[in-house]
Amino acid sequence: MGADLVSYSIVMPEKGVGKFVTKEISRIAKALGKIDDNGIPSDCDKWDYIIKKLDIPNGDYDNDLCEMDADMLLEAIRKDLELVEGFDEKFGARDMSWQNSTIGGKKVVFMFAGEMSWGDSPEGLGYETLRALWRLGIARKIEDRLR
């Protein structure tokens, strides 16, 4: 077996992404503060309950085997919120590349981050930030703004 390219990418408007991300972070953080630990179901439904409460239906938190408890999920969401704080269309990291372009008359930025891996997730800032945007459902909302 060889290495695989493990990556995330996003296509976004050339301007205005930072304000949108800031609003989404604020909205999710506010909803996160309202989750009552006593109201979280104890089985696999806990994930659906938390994702629904946070209104991140397109979130990419994978728990097919129900191995992660609710506290671990909430902590992962908090860490992701911290990671994407300050993200905008000019964000850059060593493990990331980007290209300005025009799609359908709209000026866009295409960002890509990743690296070759033999099973472990990449640890670069660009990869982790784009992954967090996708896990929080923010990346999908950004791309939807181009439609």
C-alpha positions as CSV (number, residue, x, y, z in Angstrom):
1,M,0.0,0.0,0.0
2,G,1.1,3.5,-0.8
3,A,0.4,6.9,0.6
4,D,-2.9,8.7,-0.1
5,L,-3.4,12.5,-0.6
6,V,-5.5,13.6,2.3
7,S,-6.9,17.1,1.7
8,Y,-9.7,19.6,2.0
9,S,-10.6,22.4,-0.4
10,I,-13.1,25.2,-0.7
11,V,-14.3,27.6,-3.4
12,M,-15.4,30.9,-2.0
13,P,-16.3,34.5,-3.0
14,E,-13.2,36.8,-3.3
15,K,-14.7,39.2,-0.7
16,G,-16.9,39.1,2.4
17,V,-16.0,35.6,3.7
18,G,-14.4,36.9,6.9
19,K,-17.6,38.6,8.0
20,F,-19.7,35.6,7.1
21,V,-17.4,33.2,9.1
22,T,-17.5,35.5,12.1
23,K,-21.3,35.6,12.1
24,E,-21.4,31.8,11.8
25,I,-18.9,31.3,14.7
26,S,-21.0,33.7,16.9
27,R,-24.3,31.8,16.0
28,I,-22.8,28.4,16.7
29,A,-21.1,29.5,19.9
30,K,-24.4,31.0,21.2
31,A,-26.2,27.8,20.5
32,L,-23.4,25.8,22.1
33,G,-23.9,27.8,25.3
34,K,-27.5,26.8,25.4
35,I,-27.0,23.1,25.3
36,D,-28.0,21.5,28.6
37,D,-25.8,18.5,29.5
38,N,-28.8,16.9,31.3
39,G,-30.9,17.0,28.1
40,I,-28.4,15.1,25.9
41,P,-29.6,11.6,25.1
42,S,-27.2,8.8,26.2
43,D,-27.1,6.8,23.0
44,C,-26.2,7.4,19.4
45,D,-29.0,9.9,19.2
46,K,-26.8,12.4,21.1
47,W,-25.0,13.3,17.9
48,D,-28.2,14.1,16.0
49,Y,-29.4,16.0,19.1
50,I,-26.3,18.2,19.3
51,I,-26.0,18.8,15.6
52,K,-29.6,19.8,15.4
53,K,-29.4,22.1,18.4
54,L,-26.4,23.8,16.8
55,D,-28.1,24.0,13.4
56,I,-25.1,22.5,11.6
57,P,-27.1,19.9,9.5
58,N,-24.3,19.7,6.9
59,G,-21.6,19.3,9.6
60,D,-19.0,16.7,9.0
61,Y,-18.6,15.1,12.4
62,D,-18.4,11.4,11.8
63,N,-19.4,9.0,14.5
64,D,-20.8,6.0,12.7
65,L,-19.9,3.7,15.6
66,C,-21.1,6.0,18.3
67,E,-17.7,5.8,20.0
68,M,-17.3,9.4,20.9
69,D,-19.4,10.6,23.8
70,A,-21.2,13.9,23.9
71,D,-18.5,15.7,25.9
72,M,-15.9,14.8,23.3
73,L,-18.1,16.0,20.5
74,L,-18.8,19.3,22.3
75,E,-15.0,19.8,22.9
76,A,-14.2,19.1,19.2
77,I,-16.8,21.7,18.2
78,R,-15.3,24.2,20.6
79,K,-11.8,23.6,19.3
80,D,-13.0,23.9,15.7
81,L,-14.6,27.3,16.5
82,E,-11.4,28.6,17.9
83,L,-9.4,27.3,14.9
84,V,-11.6,29.1,12.3
85,E,-11.7,32.4,14.2
86,G,-10.3,35.0,11.9
87,F,-10.6,32.9,8.7
88,D,-11.2,34.9,5.6
89,E,-10.4,34.9,1.9
90,K,-6.8,36.0,2.5
91,F,-6.0,33.2,5.0
92,G,-2.8,31.4,4.3
93,A,-0.7,28.6,5.8
94,R,2.5,26.7,4.8
95,D,0.5,23.6,3.8
96,M,-2.0,25.5,1.7
97,S,-2.3,26.8,-1.8
98,W,-4.9,29.1,-3.3
99,Q,-5.8,30.5,-6.7
100,N,-7.9,33.5,-7.7
101,S,-10.2,32.8,-10.6
102,T,-13.6,33.7,-12.1
103,I,-16.5,31.3,-12.3
104,G,-19.7,32.3,-14.0
105,G,-18.7,35.9,-13.9
106,K,-18.0,35.8,-10.1
107,K,-14.5,36.4,-8.7
108,V,-13.6,33.5,-6.5
109,V,-10.7,32.0,-4.5
110,F,-10.0,28.3,-4.6
111,M,-8.1,27.1,-1.5
112,F,-6.6,23.7,-1.0
113,A,-4.6,22.1,1.9
114,G,-3.4,18.6,2.4
115,E,-0.4,16.3,2.2
116,M,0.5,12.7,1.5
117,S,-0.4,10.4,4.3
118,W,0.0,6.7,5.3
119,G,-3.0,6.8,7.6
120,D,-2.6,9.7,9.9
121,S,-4.4,13.0,9.4
122,P,-2.2,15.9,8.3
123,E,-1.3,18.3,11.1
124,G,-0.8,21.5,9.1
125,L,-2.7,24.7,10.0
126,G,-4.3,25.0,6.6
127,Y,-5.6,21.4,6.6
128,E,-6.9,21.7,10.1
129,T,-8.6,25.0,9.4
130,L,-10.3,23.8,6.2
131,R,-11.4,20.6,8.0
132,A,-12.9,22.6,10.8
133,L,-14.8,24.8,8.3
134,W,-16.3,21.6,6.7
135,R,-17.0,19.9,10.1
136,L,-18.9,23.0,11.3
137,G,-20.9,23.2,8.1
138,I,-19.6,26.7,7.4
139,A,-17.7,25.7,4.2
140,R,-20.8,24.3,2.6
141,K,-22.7,27.5,3.4
142,I,-19.8,29.6,1.9
143,E,-19.9,27.6,-1.3
144,D,-23.7,27.8,-1.4
145,R,-23.3,31.6,-1.6
146,L,-21.8,31.2,-5.0
147,R,-24.9,29.6,-6.5
